[in-house]
Amino acid sequence: MKKLFIAFSALSILLATTSCRETTQEKTEEAAEAIGEDVENAAEETGNAIEEGVEETGDAIEEGAEKTGDAIERGADNVEDAAENAEEEAEEEIHEEVHEDDDVH
């Protein structure tokens, strides 16, 4: 009976050890799968963040170009207005001088 008890105990220990190994292996596999999913999710989020950053940068560049174009256009309009005003003033001065010379003669 003692030998039977020892044999049964040894068999129980052997089964428990084998069972623990399988449980540990299963847990390891599950952990590896979870890590793989986490890495995949992180990569996807990183890709999305990069894509969003590129879009925002493109939008900012486009907006900056539009503002620069608008500023150049306003500056050109101001230069044109100033040139027209200068031309008008010059014509008025010439006209006044011509009439002054007519009055003197």
VEXVOSE-900513 format. One record per residue (C-alpha): y, x, z; residue in three letters. Coordinates in steps of 0.1 Angstrom, whole numbers, plus 2048, in hexadecimal, padded with zeros to 3 digits. Layout:
! residues N
  yy  xx  zz residu
   Y   X   Z    ALA
...
This chain:
! residues 105
  yy  xx  zz residu
 800 800 800    MET
 817 81D 808    LYS
 811 82C 7E5    LYS
 817 80A 7D5    LEU
 838 807 7E8    PHE
 843 82A 7DE    ILE
 839 824 7BA    ALA
 84C 803 7BA    PHE
 86A 814 7CA    SER
 869 830 7B0    ALA
 867 816 795    LEU
 884 803 7A3    SER
 899 822 7A5    ILE
 890 82B 782    LEU
 899 809 775    LEU
 8BA 808 789    ALA
 8C3 82A 77B    THR
 8BB 820 757    THR
 8CE 7FF 75C    SER
 8EC 812 76A    CYS
 8EB 829 74C    ARG
 8EB 80C 734    GLU
 908 7FC 747    THR
 91B 81C 747    THR
 915 820 722    GLN
 920 7FD 71B    GLU
 93F 801 730    LYS
 947 822 71E    THR
 942 811 6FC    GLU
 959 7F4 707    GLU
 973 80C 713    ALA
 972 820 6F3    ALA
 976 800 6DF    GLU
 993 7F5 6F5    ALA
 9A3 817 6F0    ILE
 99E 814 6CA    GLY
 9AF 7F2 6CA    GLU
 9CC 7FF 6DF    ASP
 9D1 81C 6C7    VAL
 9CF 804 6A9    GLU
 9E9 7ED 6BA    ASN
 A00 80A 6C2    ALA
 9FE 817 69E    ALA
 A06 7F5 691    GLU
 A23 7F1 6A9    GLU
 A30 813 69F    THR
 A2D 80B 67A    GLY
 A41 7EA 680    ASN
 A5B 7FD 694    ALA
 A5F 817 679    ILE
 A61 7FC 65E    GLU
 A7B 7E9 672    GLU
 A8F 809 677    GLY
 A8F 810 652    VAL
 A9B 7ED 64A    GLU
 AB7 7EF 664    GLU
 AC1 811 657    THR
 AC1 804 633    GLY
 AD6 7E6 63E    ASP
 AEF 7FD 651    ALA
 AF2 814 632    ILE
 AF8 7F6 61C    GLU
 B12 7E7 634    GLU
 B23 809 637    GLY
 B24 80D 611    ALA
 B33 7EA 60D    GLU
 B4E 7F2 628    LYS
 B55 813 617    THR
 B58 802 5F5    GLY
 B6F 7E7 604    ASP
 B85 802 614    ALA
 B87 816 5F4    ILE
 B91 7F6 5E1    GLU
 BAC 7ED 5FB    ARG
 BB9 811 5F9    GLY
 BBA 80F 5D3    ALA
 BCD 7EE 5D5    ASP
 BE6 7FE 5EE    ASN
 BEB 81B 5D7    VAL
 BF0 804 5B9    GLU
 C09 7EF 5CD    ASP
 C1C 80E 5D8    ALA
 C1D 81B 5B5    ALA
 C2A 7FA 5A8    GLU
 C44 7F9 5C3    ASN
 C4F 81D 5BC    ALA
 C51 814 597    GLU
 C67 7F6 59E    GLU
 C7D 809 5B5    GLU
 C81 825 59B    ALA
 C89 80B 580    GLU
 CA3 7FB 597    GLU
 CB3 81D 59F    GLU
 CB4 826 57A    ILE
 CC3 804 571    HIS
 CDD 808 58D    GLU
 CE7 82B 581    GLU
 CEA 81F 55D    VAL
 D01 803 568    HIS
 D15 81B 57E    GLU
 D1A 832 560    ASP
 D25 814 54B    ASP
 D3E 80A 565    ASP
 D4C 82E 567    VAL
 D51 831 541    HIS
